[in-house]
Every structure is written in C-alpha cells, then in structure tokens.
C-alpha cells in the first residue's frame, strides 16, 4: 500500500507489532487512527518518533555508534602563533557571514536566508530565543538551579542577539560576545530598539583581553565551528571568568565520524572559507572543567550536529573557594 493512502485497522495493528513489539492497548486506540483517516506514512512516522520507541532504541543506537566509530587523532593544543593564525581565519569566515547570510549563519534554516527573509520571518527568528530560554530553564530547574540566582550571563557566540531579550529578562545583566563585527552591529541595534538597557556587546578579542566576570557562561552551536585548539582556548577563557558558585552551560561535539585534526595540516590549507564543524574529545572538556574548578551536574546528548557524530550539552557548577 502507498504511504499516502489511509492506514487501515490491519496497518495500525501491524505497526504496533513491528515498531513497538506489542499489541495495541485496545480496539478504541486503533480506531483513533483509522477514524482520523491518517495516512500510512504519517502513522509510521508517529510510531517511530513516539517516546516509547525512542526511549527503548536510543541506548542501543548510542552503543552501536560508539562501537562503530573509528578514532582519529585530534590535536587540541597549539602554540600562540598557531592559535593566532587559526583565530584570524575563523574571524575572516564569520565576519563574512556577518555581512551575508547573517541570520542563516545563526540558525541554518532556509527560511532565514537573506533572499527569504521578511518582517514576519525575522520576528519568528527572535521569538525562537524565548523557546530556547524555556529549554534552558527546564535543564536548570531539574538540577535545582534557580534562574533568579543568575544575575549576569555571558552569551558566547551571541550572533545577532537572538537570546539577548530572554536572557536579559530572566538573568539580569547580559553580555554578548562574538567574532563577527556585522553580527554585533545588528545585535546592538536590536537591543537598543527593544529597550534592553542592561546589555553590552564585546568583540571576541576584547573579551579575551578582559577580566569581566559573570554568573553563567552560555554557548550553544558556537564552539563546534572552531578548530579544536581554538575551541579549547575559548572554553578555557569562558570558564575561568565564571564567579564562584556560578554555572557553565555549553555544547560541544565529542565525536565526528572519520574526523581527525592536525594543527600543521590545518594551517597548511586544510580549512575552508565557510562554516566548519569540529569536535573536542570529552577528556579535554573534563580537563578544562576540572582546571577551572567546576563540578559536572548533567551531560545531555543533543541533536545539533545531526548524523555527523555525537554532541553533548554540559551543565556544570563552579565550586566556591
């Protein structure tokens, strides 16, 4: 039967048996599908994405992924000169994105490309920041972290300030840091137009040279676009400025299939003048957290790099001295 045709009683019962490995709870449950005239393809997708199926299969899939991976050498340290050269390349790429495909470079959905962008889509872009905050709030709450205790937040890789409004509303003083002058220009304009007074925006270099402190270090879908030594340097700088008793919430890919990284090869031209994807081994992440005096609260698998590998969100607390 074609997937676009309505699912029959027999189809729904077969999905229960093959996908969920059990019988339907009742005839009434099956009728809920058939009475709704749902297409077979839509019914299949419903079964494959339901919590019962996902919760049972994610552990097995994760184990298979780890067993199948081919470990490659990933260099995570570099000399000052090498770091400076890599930083200059990253700044060049992201400065270009700050002038072209500005919003798409923050959220890579086609509707945010320059050619498709209109007032409604732009409003949707910034509204998505409040949804992101809600996800963060749930993660903090289940670890007994009260958002009210966070009086200042550093948004590392802030882009055009998508999170400035929700973070300023819930976390107090907002500090946005980015490597792209174009992104920061739009972020400042948006904050001013929105009446966000307790905000400031810094270029990456100014941040690295500063001694600014905050209660929460936040970075999502940002560090992964930097070579591992830069990723580690940025993470180190972000963590060391968190006040004692504060928190770090950040995302980093732990493994990408068939991925390795050589500083020498990268600097010899093994880079692209476009968005890159890199991984930092978890042992390096753990080492930086320990060095900065943090204790882990939670590590959550995330979907941000898709099927390319495995990525995690880390939540950690800086232990008071």
Order of alpha helices (4+ residues) and beta strands (2+ residues): alpha-alpha-alpha-alpha-alpha-alpha-beta-alpha-beta-alpha-beta-alpha-beta-alpha-beta-alpha-alpha-beta-beta
